[in-house]
């Protein structure tokens, strides 16, 4: 299907109200951009209103929890350099500042992999709005020490058994990267990932402690998301070790009938993806040589189907996938 035909499919979906608050989409099939569209609407930097924005190829956009998947790539790069612990290593061994927590045998059994797969077995609830301290991720940001806050949560499950969505797990992975590399997360990302991908401009929102918000703080363009998706499609593109990426994008824990979780990435039967609140997505289909990047403004709303409609009803249906 031609680019014009895909654009028509997208316009038809918009006319039917199927893609509300779509801010941007870029899709590449067999290495060629086949769809690129930018909209307009109300936008936010996390909880800070930005007003009405007309989006362009150069407009940075919150990617929310797609940030987690980027952190997963950074961990893989650092692992290839021998700067972070292997997934099987005890997690608290690398947080010696909390000897009281490490003295608990059950906590001492936590591994780096439990953080990578969000199977820590700790009490964590992100079901409340991301504007409320009842949300564990927000409570973490208000805590005097975010890492102690995560690691001292009550133990509610056996580690490794059940995935519980946890921004704190990503914060721990990011801290391992910072500890091992001696660099701030955003600086390591700039030199080891973004610049090699040709991403010259980005923002990474920080918390009150000045640290980059590992769970949701990145701001990138749809073209940047496409570049990250291409890296995944190209098995690391010489930037992320291919052997590690293969492991990271393998199913490690089941989420539902249609998907598993790898190391900070979602894995289906035919696809790999990164998702973010509001309709942010990187969607990779290796068999079709396809990458789709979407940004949208459905933050915190019950219906966040805009990205799914773009991927499934516009792009995949349009190219016959």
C-alpha positions as CSV (number, residue, x, y, z in Angstrom):
1,X,0.0,0.0,0.0
2,X,1.3,3.5,-0.9
3,X,2.0,6.3,1.6
4,X,-1.0,8.2,0.2
5,X,-3.3,5.2,0.8
6,X,-2.1,4.9,4.4
7,X,-2.6,8.6,4.9
8,X,-6.1,8.2,3.6
9,X,-6.7,5.3,6.1
10,X,-5.5,7.5,8.9
11,X,-7.7,10.5,7.8
12,X,-10.7,8.1,7.6
13,X,-10.0,6.8,11.2
14,X,-9.8,10.5,12.4
15,X,-13.1,11.4,10.7
16,X,-14.8,8.5,12.5
17,X,-13.3,9.7,15.9
18,X,-11.2,6.6,16.2
19,X,-7.9,8.4,17.0
20,X,-8.7,11.1,19.4
21,X,-5.8,13.3,20.6
22,X,-3.3,11.8,18.1
23,X,-0.3,14.0,18.2
24,X,2.1,12.3,15.9
25,X,2.8,9.0,14.0
26,X,5.7,7.8,11.9
27,X,5.8,4.4,10.3
28,X,8.6,2.8,8.4
29,X,8.2,-0.4,6.3
30,X,11.2,-2.1,4.8
31,X,13.3,0.9,5.7
32,X,11.1,3.5,4.0
33,X,8.8,6.0,5.8
34,X,5.3,5.1,4.6
35,X,3.3,7.3,7.0
36,X,4.1,10.5,8.9
37,X,1.5,12.8,10.4
38,X,1.4,15.5,13.1
39,X,-1.7,16.9,14.8
40,X,-2.4,19.4,17.5
41,X,-4.0,19.5,20.9
42,X,-3.5,20.1,24.6
43,X,-0.3,18.7,26.0
44,X,1.6,18.2,29.2
45,X,5.1,17.7,30.5
46,X,4.1,15.1,33.1
47,X,1.6,17.1,35.2
48,X,2.7,20.5,33.9
49,X,0.2,21.9,31.3
50,X,1.9,23.1,28.1
51,X,-1.3,24.5,26.6
52,X,-2.4,24.0,23.0
53,X,0.5,22.7,20.9
54,X,0.8,22.3,17.1
55,X,3.1,19.4,16.7
56,X,5.9,19.2,14.1
57,X,8.7,16.7,13.4
58,X,10.9,18.7,15.8
59,X,8.4,19.0,18.7
60,X,9.5,17.0,21.8
61,X,6.8,15.0,23.4
62,X,6.5,13.1,26.7
63,X,6.9,9.4,26.0
64,X,6.0,8.5,29.5
65,X,6.7,4.8,30.2
66,X,8.4,4.3,26.9
67,X,11.2,5.7,29.0
68,X,11.3,2.4,30.9
69,X,12.2,0.6,27.7
70,X,15.0,3.1,26.9
71,X,16.4,2.4,30.4
72,X,16.3,-1.3,29.5
73,X,18.5,-0.6,26.5
74,X,20.9,1.5,28.5
75,X,21.3,-1.3,31.0
76,X,22.1,-3.6,28.1
77,X,24.7,-1.3,26.7
78,X,26.3,-0.9,30.2
79,X,26.2,-4.7,30.7
80,X,28.1,-5.1,27.4
81,X,30.7,-2.8,28.8
82,X,31.0,-4.8,32.0
83,X,29.8,-1.9,34.1
84,X,26.6,-3.3,35.6
85,X,25.9,-6.6,37.4
86,X,24.5,-9.6,35.5
87,X,20.8,-10.1,35.8
88,X,21.2,-13.1,38.1
89,X,23.2,-11.2,40.7
90,X,21.7,-10.2,44.1
91,X,20.2,-6.7,43.8
92,X,20.9,-5.5,47.3
93,X,24.6,-6.4,46.9
94,X,24.8,-3.3,44.7
95,X,23.0,-1.1,47.2
96,X,25.4,-1.4,50.2
97,X,24.0,1.8,51.6
98,X,21.0,-0.2,52.9
99,X,22.6,-2.9,55.1
100,X,19.5,-3.2,57.2
101,X,17.4,-4.2,54.2
102,X,20.1,-6.6,52.9
103,X,19.9,-8.3,56.4
104,X,16.4,-9.5,55.5
105,X,16.9,-13.0,53.9
106,X,13.8,-12.5,51.7
107,X,15.0,-9.2,50.4
108,X,18.5,-10.5,50.0
109,X,17.1,-13.0,47.5
110,X,16.0,-10.3,45.1
111,X,18.0,-10.2,41.9
112,X,18.6,-7.7,39.2
113,X,16.5,-9.7,36.9
114,X,13.5,-9.3,39.3
115,X,13.8,-5.6,38.7
116,X,14.2,-6.0,34.9
117,X,11.1,-8.1,34.7
118,X,9.1,-6.2,37.4
119,X,8.7,-9.4,39.5
120,X,10.2,-8.1,42.7
121,X,7.2,-9.3,44.8
122,X,7.1,-6.0,46.7
123,X,3.9,-4.0,47.4
124,X,3.4,-1.5,44.6
125,X,0.2,0.0,43.2
126,X,0.1,2.4,40.3
127,X,-3.7,2.2,39.8
128,X,-4.4,5.6,41.3
129,X,-3.9,8.7,39.0
130,X,-0.4,9.8,38.4
131,X,-1.3,13.1,40.1
132,X,-2.0,11.3,43.5
133,X,0.5,10.3,46.2
134,X,-1.7,7.2,46.5
135,X,0.1,6.1,43.3
136,X,3.3,4.3,44.4
137,X,5.3,6.0,41.6
138,X,4.3,9.4,42.8
139,X,4.9,8.4,46.4
140,X,8.4,7.3,45.4
141,X,9.1,10.8,44.0
142,X,7.9,12.4,47.3
143,X,10.1,10.1,49.4
144,X,13.3,11.5,50.9
145,X,15.2,8.5,49.4
146,X,13.4,7.0,46.4
147,X,15.6,3.8,46.4
148,X,15.0,3.1,50.0
149,X,11.4,3.7,49.5
150,X,11.3,1.0,46.8
151,X,13.4,-1.6,48.5
152,X,11.7,-1.4,51.8
153,X,8.2,-2.0,50.5
154,X,6.4,-4.9,52.2
155,X,7.0,-8.2,50.5
156,X,3.7,-9.6,49.2
157,X,4.8,-12.2,46.6
158,X,7.6,-14.6,46.0
159,X,10.1,-12.8,43.7
160,X,10.0,-13.9,40.1
161,X,6.5,-15.3,40.1
162,X,4.2,-12.5,39.1
163,X,4.7,-9.3,37.2
164,X,3.4,-6.2,39.0
165,X,3.7,-3.0,37.1
166,X,6.4,-1.0,39.0
167,X,8.1,2.2,38.0
168,X,10.3,1.6,41.1
169,X,11.8,-1.4,39.4
170,X,13.0,0.7,36.5
171,X,14.4,3.3,38.9
172,X,16.5,0.6,40.5
173,X,17.8,-0.5,37.1
174,X,18.6,3.1,36.2
175,X,20.5,3.5,39.5
176,X,22.6,0.5,38.7
177,X,23.5,2.1,35.4
178,X,24.5,5.3,37.1
179,X,26.5,3.5,39.8
180,X,28.3,1.4,37.3
181,X,29.1,4.0,34.7
182,X,29.7,6.9,37.0
183,X,27.5,9.1,34.8
184,X,24.1,10.7,35.2
185,X,21.5,8.6,33.4
186,X,20.8,11.3,30.8
187,X,24.5,11.8,30.1
188,X,25.1,8.1,29.5
189,X,22.0,8.0,27.3
190,X,23.3,10.9,25.3
191,X,26.7,9.5,24.5
192,X,26.0,5.7,24.3
193,X,22.5,5.6,22.7
194,X,21.0,8.9,21.5
195,X,24.1,10.4,19.6
196,X,24.9,7.0,17.9
197,X,21.3,7.0,16.7
198,X,21.5,10.6,15.5
199,X,19.2,11.9,18.2
200,X,20.8,15.3,19.0
201,X,18.1,16.9,21.1
202,X,16.0,15.4,24.0
203,X,14.8,16.3,27.4
204,X,14.7,14.1,30.5
205,X,12.6,15.5,33.3
206,X,14.2,15.2,36.8
207,X,12.7,14.6,40.2
208,X,13.1,16.8,43.3
209,X,16.5,15.1,43.9
210,X,17.8,16.2,40.5
211,X,17.9,12.6,39.1
212,X,16.3,11.8,35.8
213,X,12.9,10.2,36.2
214,X,13.7,6.7,34.9
215,X,10.1,5.5,34.8
216,X,8.5,8.3,32.7
217,X,10.6,11.4,32.2
218,X,11.9,11.3,28.7
219,X,10.8,13.7,25.9
220,X,11.5,12.7,22.4
221,X,10.0,13.2,18.9
222,X,8.2,10.4,17.0
223,X,11.1,10.2,14.6
224,X,13.4,9.5,17.6
225,X,11.0,6.8,18.7
226,X,11.2,5.4,15.2
227,X,15.0,5.3,15.4
228,X,14.9,3.4,18.7
229,X,12.4,1.0,17.1
230,X,14.8,0.5,14.1
231,X,17.6,-0.3,16.6
232,X,15.4,-3.1,18.0
233,X,14.5,-4.3,14.5
234,X,18.2,-4.3,13.5
235,X,19.2,-6.4,16.6
236,X,21.0,-3.6,18.4
237,X,22.4,-1.9,15.3
238,X,25.9,-2.3,16.8
239,X,24.9,0.0,19.6
240,X,23.2,-2.5,22.0
241,X,24.8,-6.0,22.2
242,X,22.8,-8.3,19.9
243,X,23.1,-11.3,22.3
244,X,21.8,-9.3,25.2
245,X,19.0,-7.8,23.2
246,X,17.9,-11.3,22.1
247,X,17.6,-12.2,25.8
248,X,15.9,-8.9,26.8
249,X,13.2,-9.3,24.1
250,X,12.4,-12.9,25.0
251,X,9.3,-13.7,27.0
252,X,10.2,-13.8,30.7
253,X,6.9,-13.5,32.5
254,X,3.3,-13.7,31.1
255,X,1.1,-10.6,31.3
256,X,-2.0,-11.9,29.6
257,X,-3.1,-14.3,26.8
258,X,-1.5,-12.1,24.2
259,X,1.7,-10.7,25.7
260,X,4.7,-11.3,27.9
261,X,7.2,-9.0,29.5
262,X,10.9,-9.2,28.7
263,X,13.5,-6.9,30.2
264,X,11.5,-3.6,30.3
265,X,9.9,-4.4,26.9
266,X,6.6,-6.0,26.0
267,X,6.7,-9.1,23.8
268,X,3.9,-10.7,21.7
269,X,3.9,-13.6,19.3
270,X,4.9,-11.4,16.3
271,X,5.8,-8.1,17.8
272,X,7.9,-6.2,20.4
273,X,6.7,-2.9,21.9
274,X,7.2,-0.1,24.4
275,X,4.1,1.6,25.8
276,X,3.5,4.9,27.6
277,X,0.6,6.5,29.4
278,X,-1.6,8.6,27.0
279,X,-1.0,6.6,23.9
280,X,2.8,6.6,23.4
281,X,4.2,3.6,21.6
282,X,7.0,2.0,19.7
283,X,5.7,-1.1,17.9
284,X,8.1,-3.4,16.1
285,X,7.1,-6.3,13.8
286,X,10.3,-8.0,12.6
287,X,8.6,-10.3,10.1
288,X,7.2,-7.3,8.3
289,X,10.3,-5.2,8.6
290,X,8.0,-2.6,10.2
291,X,8.3,0.0,13.0
292,X,5.5,2.3,14.1
293,X,6.0,5.2,16.5
294,X,3.0,7.0,18.0
295,X,2.5,10.0,20.4
296,X,-0.8,11.0,21.7
297,X,-2.4,13.0,24.5
298,X,-4.8,10.6,26.2
299,X,-3.0,10.9,29.5
300,X,-4.7,9.2,32.5
301,X,-7.9,8.6,30.5
302,X,-9.8,5.2,30.6
303,X,-9.7,5.0,26.8
304,X,-6.2,5.1,25.5
305,X,-6.8,3.1,22.3
306,X,-5.6,5.8,19.9
307,X,-2.1,4.1,19.4
308,X,-3.7,0.7,19.0
309,X,-6.0,1.9,16.3
310,X,-3.1,3.6,14.4
311,X,-1.1,0.4,14.6
312,X,-3.8,-2.2,14.0
313,X,-6.4,-0.5,11.9
314,X,-4.3,1.9,9.9
315,X,-0.8,0.6,9.5
316,X,-1.0,-3.2,9.8
317,X,-4.3,-3.4,8.0
318,X,-3.0,-1.1,5.3
319,X,0.1,-3.1,4.5
320,X,-1.6,-6.4,4.9
321,X,0.0,-7.5,8.1
